[in-house]
Amino acid sequence: MQSRREFIRSSFRSRHFSGGVFYVLLQQTLVALSIFSLASAAQQLSEPSDALPWLVAFVIFSILPYTPGILADRQFQLWFTHCLGIFFSNAIYQNPFSPRHYNLVDAADEKTAIFASNSPEVIYDYCQYIPAILTAGINATLVLLVVAGVSDLRILLTYIISLTLCSLLIFWFGPWAAKAANSAESRRASLVEVSMNIWPNLTLQNKPNVAGWHNFLRKKLENYTFSIRQQAFVQSISQQSIAIASFGPTSIFFIYLCYTSIENEANLAVLIAVAPRIFQILLSLNDFATMIFAWNQIKGRLSIIESYFNEPNADHFRSLSDYPDVKVTDLSDPCKKLILSADLAKSTRGRAILTGPNGAGKTSALLLLKEIIGEAGIFIPSQSKLVFDQERHSGSTGQRKLYEIQRLLDLPDDITHILLDEWDANLDDKNTDCVDKIIDELSGTKMVIEIRHKR
């Protein structure tokens, strides 16, 4: 999944979404029937015995909508978790990332912020928006047909005029709203990215780091605030215009109908009976038009999902031959000469170490090897929070490293290569010797390629 359109199409295929739509249709049909019953009762006021059944029907149809409404809410809540699952699944299995991207710190912070914060929030708002606009649209359509049918068909024409005017305004303001929403969401992602660096900058209490991080955070907040102001300006102008277009034509025509029905008590009674619903429809129409307009904002915010799937800049990545200062030594047979090349991926067992001066590119070369080997290899960074079997060790850095190395003993046979980056960096001498023995044991069945920190 690399576009918001694919995400939207996938989300609509959920059975929870279909169930929610069914219950919303049932709920709004019952609401329309309650209005029809009340209007029919008003028409029978001259014969109270004829009006009573319609009043009973009105009471029944007014109570019944609550049950499908509750069921619809439940279905749409489950739909949100389904949509979140769609994003997580695609973000994990269809992303453009590779081992070579691992050391791109800025890209890592950006993608992490989008994955952990921005996307779930945008998806939640999307899953709140769709049921709301569905309910508003169905309600406005059904109730409009009923009111127009029991009062005056010309009211239907005024609604059509209002919808036409609203559509023109939405078409006019829509691109501005989408652009403003996209800008605000992008700047929010940048704010979250900086916010996620709170721990090292505050806990170490280094005065330059605290001040620098705070100023950087404040700058990002100012940029986000500016975008929010732009978005709010577009919203206020557009919503005011849509409100005038929604209420104007029908309100004027309703006053005209009341004036012309002064001498006709039956027609006036029906108008009075449906008046609350007419203006409720106008309010619903305004809400509906505003929600349609809000789709431009939701669409703009959903663009943040697309940005997650953009491949990080990889212009500086090179091949293994571009690391001439990185040497390979076979620890199983020191006399054996090895070359840093893709041929290392063909070895099935043994133990080799990459050496070279600082800055030679040992870690970058090891990451390139991981990319060449693919899923048959496992790469363990010098510091990481890797998860094994739904578990992650919560101890110190050294304890986590010892835990990770021990878990390598349980690897399946299809994992043929183990790549270790400075595994001894945070271990004392005792644990270093312990891990060294584990790696020796692993090298009997796997090919271990490592980088040492101490020796």
Secondary structure, DSSP 4 states (H G I P E B T S, - for coil): --SHHHHHHHHHT-HHHHHHHHHHHHHHHHHHHHHHHHHHHHHTTTSHHHHHHHHHHHHHHHHTTHHHHHHHHHHHHHHHHHHHHHHHHHHHHS----GGGTT-HHHHHHHHHIIIIIHHHHHHHHHHHHHHHHHHHHHHHHHHHHHHHHS-HHHHHHHHHHHHHHHHHHHHHHHHHHHHHHHHHHHHHHHHHHHTTHHHHHHT--HHHHHHHHHHHHHHHHHHHHHHHHHHHHHHHHHHHHHHHHHHHHHHHHHHHHHHTTT-HHHHHHHHHHHHHHHHHHHHHHHHHHHHHHHHHHHHHHHHHHHHTSPPP-TT---GGG-TT-EEEESS-TTSEE-SSGGGGG--SEEEEEE--TTS-HHHHHHHHHHHHGGGEEEE-SS----BTTB---S-HHHHHHHHHHHGGG--TT--EEEEESTTTT--HHHHHHHHHHHHHHTTTSEEEEE-S--
